[in-house]
Structure formats: structure tokens, C-alpha cells
Amino acid sequence: MGWEGKSLGEICAQIRDPARNGGRSLAAIVEHVGGDHLVGWAWAPGSGREAAPGSQAEARALVSAWVETGAECPRP
């Protein structure tokens, strides 16, 4: 909900900004996406809800690759 109506660049900038991401470093973002139980709910949302594509492990790998390659954002 916090990203509704925002461009990919705006979302990316928010994820990278510790003032707007819960004080997390990029390494902590990888851990958060890859291991947080609440984030994991997206892949096991319960009866009657559609799960996000892929898996939490795949999301972790993608975010990790993004961080390892410079964590660049598209322009807003």
C-alpha cells in the first residue's frame, strides 16, 4: 500500500533510503526480504488469496544480486 501510485524509480529510492526503510542497510534489506516472516506471507497468504510469483528464496537472490551489482535505481 505504501508504494501504490509510485514509479519503479520512486519505490527503489525508498527501499534504498534508511530514513524510509526502517533504518536498514542494503545488506539488511537482503536479510529482510529473504528471511522476514511477514514478507514471507506474500508467498503463503492463506486460503482464498493468490500467492506472489516465485518464492521468498528467489526474491532474496534477486535483491542480493541487485545489491551486489550496485543497487541502481531507474529514474523516477
N, C-alpha and C positions, 0 to 999 in steps of 0.2 A: 504494500500500500504506500510505503514511503517513496517508492520510485514511480508511481503512477504519473503518467504525463511527462516524464523526464526522458531526454535523449540518452542514447548509449554513452555518449561522452560525459553527460552530467552524472549518470549513475556511476560510471567508472571513477570520476573525480571524487565522488562522495565515498566510494569504497576505499580509495587511497588516502583520504584525509582523516587523520586520527581524531580531529575535533568533531568529526561527523560519523565516525565508525566505531565508537565505543572505546577510543584510545588505543586501537590496535595497530601494531606494526604490520608490514606486509607479510612477514613470517607468521604472525599471529592470525592474520586473515586466512592464510592457508590452513592453519590448525582449526580455526573456527568453522570454515566451510567443510573441511574434511572430517571433523570429529564432534561437532556440537550436536546434541540430541535434538534440539529444536530445529536446527537447519535440516537434520536428517528426516524430520517429519515430512518434508516435501516428497520423499520417495516412499513413504508409508503413511499416507494421510488418513487412512481409515475407510470404513465402509461408505460407499457411495461417492467417493471423491477420486479423481484421476491423479495418479502419481506423476511427478515430474519425470521427463525422459532421462534415461541413463541411470546412474547410481551416485550415491554420495562419494564413493571412492573415485569415480570418474570425474566428478566435479572438483574434488581435491586435486587430482592430477592436472586438470585444465588450469585451475587457479595457480598451482605450483609452477607450471610451465610459463604462464603469463608473468609471474613474479621473476622467474629465472631469466626471462628474456627482456627484462627492463620495465615491466608493468606500465607500458604505454597506454594512453587513452586516446580514443578518437576525439576529434574536436567537437565540443558541444554544439 
